[in-house]
Amino acid sequence: MCETCEEPRWSTWLLFNCSNYENHPEDAEIGIAVITNQERSALITSTMSERICTVCGSEFSPVTEESALTPHLTHDIDRFKSSGYAIMKDVEIVGEY
């Protein structure tokens, strides 16, 4: 194992849906896409389970996890936004490293 190697800073997308997104106004997001890495993914998932939607006050549910390819982050962001997700960095959820 490489002792000096570390996981890329942005390697994983975690998607969370509001449990009540079907009743959101048409122009409101359905959930949040969080860019993070595997090291912090459990912390993000745990923290998001305690958060509530600012649109309706409902809880968030984890939907999926996807690999993030750094050269294509802009494409991922555009894709998630067009699907109705707000984009956040992990530091916006749990703070700095």
Order of alpha helices (4+ residues) and beta strands (2+ residues): beta-beta-alpha-beta-alpha-beta-alpha
